[in-house]
């Protein structure tokens, strides 16, 4: 029996005659629609969009421009739909993810960047732009860079900036290099190191204009969805301790040393960690500490400013 038959309420057209046959434009669009219905039945979020993205990935063009699909493309599409219904992340199936308009490479074993982090990156970009001027190149340090999404976005949106990204995981560091070379060649330096260690970037202490970080911060046992738990690496998720604050607190302390007077820290965190991190920032010597919200209105990031000279 074809595995698609195991899907509860799977549309009939996915079960009949589609595999191994070329499909004209209208028939292929109908198949994509039915695939969206099957993904919805399997509990996948944004199922119609997922089906469309998988179809366009297979045929190499938009559905608007697509004239149909070959038998091989139909088979590949249905195989990808089957994997997506089994909750393999969409980004792993396409090898791509999007961040602030940038198409980034995505690979299993490296954290998949989330939409809420775009807001965090935007706050860091704004802080860098505020000090950019003729003859003044902001120095930005991205701690726990992961795939390099924030670093690449900063380099693209603040073209005069100098960006240094730090990542401890070798696979993530290599992917960050690839993504940054693709979008900002020669303008982002990616270092494999423990981002919270005093030895990491010690020569830059007191010189950074902006420190940005999306560190591991998830409290123990608090992963919100099945795909995250199964496919994102624990090293990129869990912040340490029951409250998930061990790594974020270390990032605050390291940022306090790296930043110049009047420098800005922007750090993503769990919605329940805002008060603790504001207090930690003030205790570490920052003069201001506020919590910023994501697009859903949830507390999402710390913005702290060091005392001016």
N, C-alpha and C positions, 0 to 999 in steps of 0.2 A: 504494500500500500504506500502511496506517496505520502511523505510526512505532512504535506499540507492538509491532508484529510483529517489530521488529528486536531486541527484548530476548531474550537467551538464556534459554530455559526459562520464558518468560512464561506465566502460567496461561491456559488456553483461554478462560475466561469474560471475560477482558479483551479478547479478540479477537472476540468474537461477540455481537452483539445488544444490547450495553449502551449504545453511543453513540447518542444521539438518542432514547432511550426513557425514560420515567419508571420508577422502580423502587420497589416496595413495601419495607417495612422489612426483611424477611428477605432479599430479593434484593440490597438495597443493602449490607447487612452482609456478605453473601457477596462482593460486589464489593470491598469494603474489605479483606476478608481476602485475596482474590486479589491486590489491589494490593500488600499487604505482601509476598506471595511474590515478586512481580515486582521489588520494590525490593531484596529480599534477593538475588535473582539478579543484580541490577545492582551489588551490592557496597555498598549503602547501610547504614550502621550503624543499629541500632534500627529496622528496616524496618517492623515492625507498628505501633510507636508513630508513626512518620512517616506511615503511611497513615491512621491514626486521626486525627491532628492535621489533616491535609489535608482529610479528610472533614468533620470538625466545623467547620473553617474555612469550607467551602463551604455547609453546611446551616445554620450558625449556632446549633447546639445540640449537646449530647453525643449520642453514638451510642445511649446508653441511652434518651434521650428522643426520638430521631429516629423519625418515622413513615414515612420513605422519602425519596426524592429526585426532583425534577422532571427532565425531560429536559435542561434547561439546566444544572442542578446536576451531573448525571452527566457531561455533557460537560466542564464546568469541572474537576471532580474528576480525570477522566482526563488532561486537559491538564496539571494540576499534578503528577500522578504521573509523567507523561512527563518534565517538567522536573526533578523530583527525581531520577529515574533517571539523568538527564544530569549530576547532581551540583550543580545549582543549590541553594544552601543553603535548608533548610527555613524559616529565619527571613526570607529574602528573599521567599519565596513567600507567607507569611502576613502579612508586615509586622510581626511581633511576636516578641519574645523575652522570656524570664522570668529574673528575677534576684532572689533572696532573697524570693520571693513577689510581686514587682512585675512587672506586665505592661508592658513597655517597647516603644516604637516602634522598629522596625529598618528601615534603608534601605540599599540598595546604596551602596557607597563609604564606609561607616562600619564600623569594626571590630565584629564580632559578639562580644558578651561571652560568656565561657566559664564553665562551672561551677566550675572551680578558683578563679576570682576571687572567688567567694562566700566562700571561706575567708579570703582576703586582706581583703575588706571586713569580715568578722566580727572580725578582729583589730583593725582600725581603729575599728570601732564599740565594741569592748570598751575600747579606750584612751580614747575620748571619754566613755563612760559612767563611767569611773573618776574623772573630774574634774568630772562634772556634779553639781551640788548646788544647793539654793535660792540664787538670786542669782548663780549662777556658770554662764555659758553658754559651753561649750567652743567655741573657734575651730578649725575644721577646714579644711585646704587640700587640695584634690584636684588634683594635678598630672598633666597628660596625661589628662584626664577622658574623652575619647572620647565615647561615647553618653550620658555622665552617669550610668551605672548605679551606680557607687559613691557618687557625691554624693547621688543620690536616696535610696539605701538609708540612708545616714547621716542625712539629714534626717528620714526617716520613723522610723527606729529610735532616734534620739537627738533627740527633738523640741525639746529646749532648745538644740541646737547652732546655731552660725552656720557655714554652709558656703560656701566660695568655691572654684569649680572653674575650672581653666585649661586651654585647648585651643588649639592652633595652627591646626588645620585648620578652615576656615570651615563646611564641611558638617557636620562632627562637632560643632562648637560650637553650631550652630543646633539640631541634634538633641538635644544635651544640654539646651539651654534648654527644648525642648518636653517632654522626659521629666521634667525637674525641675518645670516648671510643673504638669504633670499630677499629680504625686504629692506635691509639697511647694510649693504656690504661694506665691511671695513669700519663700521661705526659703533658696533657693540662688542665689547670684550667679555667673553663668557669664561668664568673660572670655575673649576671643580674644587670645591672646598666646603667646609662646614661654615655656613653663613653666620652663625652666632659665635664662632670662636674669635677671641681677641686677636689671634694671629692673622685672621682673614682680612686682608686689605688694611693692615695696621698702618701702613705708610699714608693712608688716606684719612686717618683720624683727624677730625676737625676741619675737613675740607669739603665734604659733600654738601651740595645745596638741597638735595632731595634724597630721601631713602624711601623706597616703596617695597612692600612685601605682601605676598599672599602665602603665608606660611601654613604648615599643617596646624589646624586648630580644633578639629572635631573632638568633642569630649568622648570619653570611652563609651562605646556602645550606642552612640547617637547618630550613626549614619542614617540618612533620611530615605534612601530608596535602594532597591535591589541592584540596579545597574552599578551604582557607586560602590556598593559593598563588594560586588563580584569582580569588578573590572578596574577600579582605580587602586593604585598601590597604597598600602597602609602607611608607608613612609611619607606620602604626600597628604594623608588624611588626618591622622590622629596627632593631636598636639602634645600629648603626654599628660599623664595624671587623669583623675576622674573628671576634672573640669576642662581638660584640653589646653591648659594655659602655659604649660612648661616652655614650649617653643616660642609662642608669642611673647612671653615675658622676656625671654632671652633676646629676641629680636628688638624689643624696646630698648634694652640695655645696650645692645650693640649699636643701634641707631643713634643713641645719645652720644656715643663716642665718635661716630663717623661724621655727624653733622656739624657744620659751622654754626656760629651764633646766628640766630634767625632762620636756621634751616628747618625743613619740614619733613616729618615722618607721616607716611600714609600707609596703613596696614589693615588688610582685611581680617575680619574675625567672625566668630559665631554671634548670632543675635543676642545671646545671653551673656556675653563677655564684656560688654561695653564699659560698665562701671568699673570693673576690676582693672581694665587696661587704661582707662583714664587715670585712675589712682596710681597705677604703676608708672605711667609716663611722668606725672608730676613728681613722684618720688625719685625718678631717675634724673631729674633736673630740667625737664621741659617746663617752659613757662605757661604754655597753654595746651589744653587737651580737650577735644570735643569728639562726639560720635556722629558720623555721617550715615545716612540711610541709603538703601538700594531702591530700585524702582518699585518694589512692592511695599515700601515704607518700613521695612525691617532694619534695625540697627545692623550696619554691615562693616563699617571701617572706623579706625581711629585716625584722627588728624591731630598731630601734636607739633608744636613749634618750640624750638629751643630758645632760651633767653638771648636777647640781643646783647652785643658787647656794650 
